[in-house]
Amino acid sequence: MSAGIDRGSKLQLAAICCASFVVWSGFGAILPYLPVFLREQAHASLPLIGVIAAGFSVGTFAFSAPLGRLSDTVGRKPVIVTGVWLYAVASLLFVATRNPYWFILFRLLEGLGSAAVGPAGQAFIADITPEHRRSQAYGWLTSAQYGGLVIGPALAVPLYSLGGGKGVWAFYTIFIFGGALSVLTGLALMLTIREPARKARREQPRRPPARALLAGPIIAFVVIAFTGNYAVGAFEVLWSIYLQDIGTSMNFVAATWIAFSVPMLFSWVAGRLSDKSNRFLLMMIGYGISALAWMTYGLTTIPLVLLAVNVVEGFAIAFSYPAKQAFLVQMSPRPWVGTILGIETSSLQLATLVGSLTAPLLYDRIGGKTLVVGGMLALAGLAAMAPTLGRAWKVASAPTSR
């Protein structure tokens, strides 16, 4: 983190990054194993697994915008800390039952926690960083998150063995680990982060003006979030099962998550690059490569090819996400950053919800080509919204707008 971010803000950013690393470690340990647990131990059908996965998206979709707005008015810290603890409770509840229908509620609660942490956390970073260093800050955050996603699946393997290597306790050991990490993270955040700009938020209007929420660039980001995340919902439900169906092991499943996540560790480099270059172009190229990767996943069953594409997609997202996030904040009216980030999150979670519910039905008919559908939808959204965002970037990057 170079000059341009003051010492106090660096310490706050470091606290958020460390907390994100810990939470994502727990999340990364759980996620590859949950669909398999539901099929093998809870005896859930593939459509029911889709409904359970959709529970997370429902919670995040329904609450991201209102909780983002709440962070604009009451502050970021209470929303973030509460969200982390809700996520912890949900993760620990995974060991309470093997009745698959309860997991719909547990995933809904996880989604509510995520809705509290996501937009408020992103807005917190916008509050403490200057415009010309914001991509760098989001790059550090993304590197921390995906560092956790690298460590999580790697830790899950010995945790699975510690729980006996098979049976219900092999999975329970992983769930308890993830929940305990979230509990500790919530406590650490409560003690370390300081709330910025409280006075400014109390004095702002109670409701954001419609023109702030319906501006062309904001709508374009919302559309791209929706079209780009149908595949994410399909991936969450199908990926582990798809890999098992083509004959790979659970160790290979974990390896694919690591292969995608390791390149994300370089997001901090991408953030520095983005602050000095064209955020719009970096976003479009990276998201376009990601869409092509989704299509490739559905067109081959060769494990080494799938692993290689995981790596390529990881680098693409690493070099586009910090640019996208900083560009979105740049287009957002400062008093309502949390609200707009919440709306974008709701859009992407709505798409994830649709993907979670419909992908199992498509998988029964077209198998892995379900992921091709997701990639094509993502490309269509990028193509449709590129002119609007290109014009917005041209205006924002003009010397008079700086």
C-alpha positions as CSV (number, residue, x, y, z in Angstrom):
1,M,0.0,0.0,0.0
2,S,1.8,3.1,-1.2
3,A,1.6,6.8,-0.5
4,G,-1.8,8.3,-0.8
5,I,-3.5,6.3,1.9
6,D,-2.7,7.7,5.4
7,R,-1.4,5.5,8.2
8,G,-4.7,5.3,10.1
9,S,-6.5,4.2,7.0
10,K,-3.8,1.6,6.2
11,L,-4.3,0.1,9.6
12,Q,-8.1,0.0,9.1
13,L,-7.7,-1.6,5.7
14,A,-5.3,-4.1,7.1
15,A,-7.8,-5.1,9.8
16,I,-10.6,-5.6,7.2
17,C,-8.2,-7.6,5.0
18,C,-7.1,-9.8,7.9
19,A,-10.7,-10.4,8.9
20,S,-11.7,-11.2,5.3
21,F,-8.8,-13.7,5.0
22,V,-10.0,-15.6,8.1
23,V,-13.7,-15.6,7.2
24,W,-12.9,-16.7,3.6
25,S,-10.7,-19.5,4.9
26,G,-13.7,-20.9,6.7
27,F,-15.9,-20.3,3.7
28,G,-13.4,-21.9,1.4
29,A,-13.1,-25.0,3.6
30,I,-16.9,-25.5,3.7
31,L,-18.1,-24.7,0.2
32,P,-16.5,-27.5,-1.9
33,Y,-17.8,-30.1,0.6
34,L,-21.3,-28.9,1.2
35,P,-23.0,-30.2,-1.9
36,V,-21.4,-33.6,-1.4
37,F,-22.4,-33.7,2.3
38,L,-26.0,-32.9,1.3
39,R,-26.1,-35.7,-1.3
40,E,-24.2,-38.4,0.7
41,Q,-25.2,-37.6,4.4
42,A,-28.5,-35.7,4.1
43,H,-29.6,-37.7,1.1
44,A,-30.9,-34.6,-0.7
45,S,-31.8,-34.8,-4.4
46,L,-30.0,-32.6,-6.9
47,P,-33.0,-30.2,-7.2
48,L,-33.2,-29.9,-3.4
49,I,-29.5,-29.1,-3.3
50,G,-30.2,-26.3,-5.7
51,V,-33.0,-25.0,-3.4
52,I,-30.6,-25.1,-0.5
53,A,-27.9,-23.2,-2.4
54,A,-30.6,-20.8,-3.5
55,G,-31.4,-20.0,0.2
56,F,-28.1,-18.2,0.5
57,S,-28.9,-16.1,-2.6
58,V,-32.4,-15.3,-1.3
59,G,-31.0,-13.9,1.9
60,T,-28.3,-11.9,0.2
61,F,-30.7,-10.7,-2.6
62,A,-33.4,-9.6,-0.1
63,F,-31.2,-7.8,2.4
64,S,-28.2,-6.4,0.6
65,A,-29.9,-3.2,-0.6
66,P,-31.6,-2.4,2.8
67,L,-28.5,-3.3,4.8
68,G,-26.3,-1.3,2.4
69,R,-28.6,1.7,3.0
70,L,-28.6,1.1,6.7
71,S,-24.8,1.3,6.7
72,D,-25.2,4.7,5.0
73,T,-27.2,6.0,7.9
74,V,-26.2,4.2,11.1
75,G,-22.6,3.3,10.2
76,R,-20.6,0.5,8.6
77,K,-19.1,-1.1,11.7
78,P,-22.3,-2.4,13.5
79,V,-23.6,-3.8,10.2
80,I,-20.3,-5.6,9.4
81,V,-19.8,-7.1,12.8
82,T,-23.4,-8.3,13.1
83,G,-23.2,-9.9,9.7
84,V,-20.0,-11.8,10.5
85,W,-21.6,-13.2,13.7
86,L,-24.8,-14.2,11.8
87,Y,-22.6,-16.1,9.3
88,A,-20.9,-17.8,12.2
89,V,-24.1,-19.0,13.8
90,A,-25.4,-20.4,10.4
91,S,-22.1,-22.3,9.8
92,L,-22.3,-23.9,13.3
93,L,-25.9,-24.9,12.8
94,F,-24.8,-27.2,9.9
95,V,-23.9,-29.8,12.6
96,A,-27.3,-29.6,14.3
97,T,-29.2,-31.8,11.9
98,R,-29.0,-33.9,8.7
99,N,-32.6,-33.1,7.7
100,P,-31.9,-31.3,4.3
101,Y,-34.8,-29.0,4.6
102,W,-33.3,-27.2,7.6
103,F,-30.3,-26.3,5.5
104,I,-32.5,-24.0,3.4
105,L,-33.0,-21.9,6.6
106,F,-29.3,-22.2,7.5
107,R,-28.2,-21.0,4.1
108,L,-30.8,-18.2,4.2
109,L,-29.2,-17.0,7.5
110,E,-25.7,-17.2,5.9
111,G,-27.1,-15.0,3.0
112,L,-28.3,-12.5,5.5
113,G,-24.9,-12.4,7.1
114,S,-23.3,-11.9,3.8
115,A,-25.7,-9.1,2.9
116,A,-24.6,-7.3,6.0
117,V,-20.9,-7.7,5.5
118,G,-20.5,-7.3,1.7
119,P,-21.9,-3.8,0.8
120,A,-21.0,-2.3,4.2
121,G,-17.5,-3.6,4.0
122,Q,-17.0,-2.4,0.4
123,A,-18.4,1.0,1.4
124,F,-16.1,1.1,4.4
125,I,-13.1,0.8,2.1
126,A,-14.5,3.6,-0.1
127,D,-14.8,5.8,3.0
128,I,-11.2,5.4,4.1
129,T,-9.4,5.5,0.7
130,P,-8.8,8.4,-1.8
131,E,-10.1,8.0,-5.3
132,H,-6.7,7.6,-6.9
133,R,-5.8,4.7,-4.6
134,R,-9.1,2.9,-4.4
135,S,-8.5,0.1,-6.9
136,Q,-5.3,-0.7,-4.9
137,A,-7.4,-1.0,-1.7
138,Y,-9.9,-3.3,-3.3
139,G,-7.0,-5.3,-4.8
140,W,-5.6,-5.9,-1.3
141,L,-9.0,-6.9,0.0
142,T,-9.5,-9.3,-2.9
143,S,-6.1,-10.8,-2.4
144,A,-6.9,-11.3,1.3
145,Q,-10.2,-12.9,0.5
146,Y,-8.9,-15.3,-2.1
147,G,-5.9,-16.0,0.1
148,G,-8.4,-17.4,2.5
149,L,-10.1,-19.3,-0.3
150,V,-6.7,-20.9,-1.1
151,I,-6.0,-21.9,2.5
152,G,-9.6,-23.0,3.2
153,P,-9.8,-26.0,0.7
154,A,-6.2,-26.9,1.6
155,L,-7.1,-27.0,5.3
156,A,-10.3,-28.9,4.5
157,V,-8.3,-32.0,3.4
158,P,-6.6,-32.6,6.8
159,L,-9.8,-31.5,8.6
160,Y,-11.7,-34.1,6.7
161,S,-9.2,-36.7,7.6
162,L,-9.2,-35.5,11.3
163,G,-12.9,-36.2,11.3
164,G,-12.4,-39.8,10.3
165,G,-12.0,-39.5,6.5
166,K,-15.5,-40.6,5.9
167,G,-19.0,-40.3,7.4
168,V,-20.8,-37.4,8.9
169,W,-18.0,-36.2,11.3
170,A,-15.5,-35.8,8.5
171,F,-17.9,-33.0,7.2
172,Y,-18.8,-31.7,10.7
173,T,-15.2,-31.1,11.5
174,I,-15.0,-28.7,8.5
175,F,-18.2,-26.9,9.4
176,I,-17.1,-26.3,13.0
177,F,-13.8,-25.0,11.9
178,G,-15.5,-22.5,9.5
179,G,-18.0,-21.3,12.2
180,A,-15.3,-20.9,14.9
181,L,-13.2,-18.7,12.5
182,S,-16.2,-16.4,11.9
183,V,-16.8,-16.1,15.7
184,L,-13.2,-15.0,16.3
185,T,-13.3,-12.6,13.3
186,G,-16.4,-10.8,14.5
187,L,-14.8,-10.2,17.9
188,A,-11.6,-8.9,16.3
189,L,-13.5,-6.5,14.0
190,M,-15.5,-5.2,17.0
191,L,-12.3,-4.4,18.8
192,T,-10.2,-3.0,16.0
193,I,-12.1,-1.1,13.3
194,R,-13.2,2.6,13.8
195,E,-16.3,4.0,12.2
196,P,-15.5,6.8,9.7
197,A,-17.6,9.9,8.9
198,R,-20.5,9.3,11.3
199,K,-21.4,13.0,11.5
200,A,-21.7,13.3,7.7
201,R,-24.0,10.4,7.5
202,R,-26.4,11.7,10.2
203,E,-26.8,15.0,8.3
204,Q,-27.6,13.5,4.9
205,P,-31.2,13.1,3.5
206,R,-33.1,10.0,4.7
207,R,-33.8,8.7,1.2
208,P,-31.4,8.6,-1.8
209,P,-32.8,10.6,-4.8
210,A,-34.1,8.4,-7.7
211,R,-31.7,10.0,-10.1
212,A,-28.8,8.7,-8.1
213,L,-30.0,5.1,-8.3
214,L,-31.3,5.1,-11.9
215,A,-28.3,6.8,-13.6
216,G,-27.2,5.0,-16.8
217,P,-23.8,3.7,-15.5
218,I,-25.4,2.4,-12.3
219,I,-28.0,0.5,-14.3
220,A,-25.2,-0.9,-16.5
221,F,-23.3,-2.3,-13.5
222,V,-26.5,-3.8,-12.2
223,V,-27.2,-5.5,-15.5
224,I,-23.7,-6.9,-15.8
225,A,-23.9,-8.2,-12.2
226,F,-27.1,-10.1,-13.1
227,T,-26.0,-11.5,-16.4
228,G,-22.6,-12.4,-15.2
229,N,-23.7,-14.4,-12.1
230,Y,-26.2,-16.9,-13.4
231,A,-23.2,-19.1,-14.0
232,V,-22.1,-18.6,-10.4
233,G,-25.3,-20.1,-9.1
234,A,-25.0,-23.0,-11.5
235,F,-21.3,-23.5,-10.4
236,E,-22.2,-23.5,-6.7
237,V,-24.7,-26.3,-7.1
238,L,-23.1,-28.4,-9.9
239,W,-19.3,-28.0,-9.8
240,S,-18.4,-30.6,-7.2
241,I,-21.1,-33.0,-8.4
242,Y,-20.1,-32.5,-12.1
243,L,-16.4,-33.3,-11.2
244,Q,-17.5,-36.4,-9.3
245,D,-19.7,-37.5,-12.2
246,I,-16.7,-37.3,-14.6
247,G,-14.7,-39.5,-12.3
248,T,-12.5,-37.1,-10.3
249,S,-11.8,-37.3,-6.5
250,M,-12.7,-34.9,-3.7
251,N,-9.0,-33.9,-3.6
252,F,-9.3,-32.8,-7.2
253,V,-12.4,-30.8,-6.4
254,A,-10.5,-29.0,-3.7
255,A,-7.6,-28.5,-6.1
256,T,-9.9,-26.7,-8.6
257,W,-10.9,-24.1,-6.0
258,I,-7.2,-23.6,-5.1
259,A,-6.3,-23.3,-8.8
260,F,-8.8,-20.5,-9.3
261,S,-7.9,-18.8,-6.0
262,V,-4.1,-18.7,-6.2
263,P,-4.1,-16.2,-9.1
264,M,-6.5,-14.0,-7.1
265,L,-3.7,-13.4,-4.7
266,F,-2.2,-11.0,-7.3
267,S,-5.3,-8.7,-7.1
268,W,-3.2,-6.2,-5.2
269,V,-0.9,-5.9,-8.3
270,A,-4.0,-5.4,-10.5
271,G,-5.3,-2.8,-8.1
272,R,-2.1,-0.7,-8.5
273,L,-2.3,-1.1,-12.3
274,S,-5.9,-0.1,-12.3
275,D,-5.3,3.1,-10.4
276,K,-2.9,4.1,-13.2
277,S,-4.8,2.9,-16.2
278,N,-8.3,2.3,-17.8
279,R,-10.6,0.7,-15.2
280,F,-13.3,0.2,-17.8
281,L,-11.0,-1.7,-20.2
282,L,-9.5,-3.9,-17.4
283,M,-13.0,-4.8,-16.3
284,M,-14.4,-5.7,-19.7
285,I,-11.4,-7.8,-20.7
286,G,-11.3,-9.7,-17.5
287,Y,-15.0,-10.3,-17.3
288,G,-15.0,-11.4,-21.0
289,I,-12.3,-14.0,-20.4
290,S,-14.2,-15.3,-17.4
291,A,-17.3,-15.8,-19.5
292,L,-15.3,-17.7,-22.1
293,A,-13.9,-19.8,-19.2
294,W,-17.4,-20.8,-18.1
295,M,-18.2,-21.9,-21.7
296,T,-15.0,-24.0,-21.7
297,Y,-15.9,-25.7,-18.4
298,G,-19.0,-27.1,-20.1
299,L,-17.3,-28.2,-23.3
300,T,-14.6,-30.5,-21.9
301,T,-14.3,-33.2,-19.3
302,I,-10.5,-33.4,-19.3
303,P,-9.4,-32.7,-15.7
304,L,-6.1,-31.1,-16.5
305,V,-7.8,-28.7,-19.0
306,L,-10.4,-27.8,-16.4
307,L,-7.7,-27.1,-13.9
308,A,-5.8,-24.9,-16.4
309,V,-8.9,-22.9,-17.2
310,N,-9.5,-22.4,-13.5
311,V,-6.0,-20.7,-13.4
312,V,-6.7,-18.5,-16.4
313,E,-10.1,-17.4,-15.1
314,G,-8.5,-16.7,-11.7
315,F,-6.0,-14.3,-13.3
316,A,-8.8,-12.7,-15.4
317,I,-10.9,-11.9,-12.3
318,A,-7.9,-10.8,-10.3
319,F,-7.1,-8.2,-12.9
320,S,-10.7,-7.0,-13.4
321,Y,-12.5,-7.1,-10.1
322,P,-10.6,-4.3,-8.3
323,A,-11.0,-2.1,-11.4
324,K,-14.7,-2.9,-11.6
325,Q,-15.3,-2.2,-7.9
326,A,-13.4,1.1,-7.9
327,F,-15.2,2.1,-11.2
328,L,-18.6,1.5,-9.6
329,V,-17.7,3.5,-6.5
330,Q,-16.4,6.3,-8.8
331,M,-19.8,6.4,-10.5
332,S,-21.8,6.4,-7.2
333,P,-22.8,9.5,-5.3
334,R,-20.7,9.5,-2.1
335,P,-23.6,9.7,0.5
336,W,-25.2,6.6,-1.0
337,V,-22.3,4.3,-1.8
338,G,-23.5,1.6,0.6
339,T,-27.0,1.7,-1.0
340,I,-25.7,1.4,-4.5
341,L,-23.3,-1.4,-3.6
342,G,-26.2,-3.2,-1.9
343,I,-28.3,-2.9,-5.1
344,E,-25.5,-4.3,-7.2
345,T,-25.1,-7.1,-4.8
346,S,-28.8,-7.8,-4.8
347,S,-28.7,-8.0,-8.6
348,L,-25.9,-10.5,-8.7
349,Q,-27.5,-12.6,-5.9
350,L,-30.8,-12.7,-7.8
351,A,-28.9,-14.1,-10.8
352,T,-27.2,-16.6,-8.5
353,L,-30.6,-17.6,-7.1
354,V,-32.0,-18.2,-10.6
355,G,-28.9,-20.2,-11.5
356,S,-29.1,-22.3,-8.3
357,L,-32.8,-23.2,-9.0
358,T,-32.7,-23.8,-12.7
359,A,-29.2,-25.3,-13.2
360,P,-30.1,-28.7,-11.7
361,L,-33.0,-28.9,-14.2
362,L,-30.8,-28.0,-17.1
363,Y,-28.1,-30.4,-15.9
364,D,-30.5,-33.3,-16.1
365,R,-30.9,-32.5,-19.8
366,I,-27.7,-31.1,-21.1
367,G,-25.1,-32.0,-18.4
368,G,-22.1,-29.8,-18.1
369,K,-23.2,-27.6,-21.0
370,T,-25.3,-25.8,-18.4
371,L,-22.2,-23.8,-17.7
372,V,-22.0,-22.8,-21.4
373,V,-25.4,-21.2,-21.0
374,G,-24.0,-19.1,-18.1
375,G,-21.0,-18.0,-20.1
376,M,-23.1,-17.0,-23.1
377,L,-25.4,-14.9,-20.8
378,A,-22.4,-13.2,-19.3
379,L,-21.0,-12.2,-22.7
380,A,-24.4,-10.9,-23.8
381,G,-24.6,-8.6,-20.7
382,L,-21.1,-7.2,-21.3
383,A,-21.7,-6.5,-25.0
384,A,-25.0,-4.7,-24.2
385,M,-23.6,-2.5,-21.4
386,A,-20.2,-1.7,-22.9
387,P,-21.2,1.4,-24.7
388,T,-22.8,3.0,-21.6
389,L,-19.9,2.2,-19.4
390,G,-17.4,3.3,-22.0
391,R,-19.0,6.7,-22.3
392,A,-19.1,7.0,-18.5
393,W,-15.4,6.2,-18.2
394,K,-14.5,8.7,-20.9
395,V,-16.3,11.4,-18.9
396,A,-14.9,10.3,-15.5
397,S,-11.3,10.0,-16.7
398,A,-11.3,13.4,-18.4
399,P,-8.9,15.9,-16.8
400,T,-11.7,18.2,-15.7
401,S,-13.5,15.4,-13.8
402,R,-10.5,14.6,-11.6
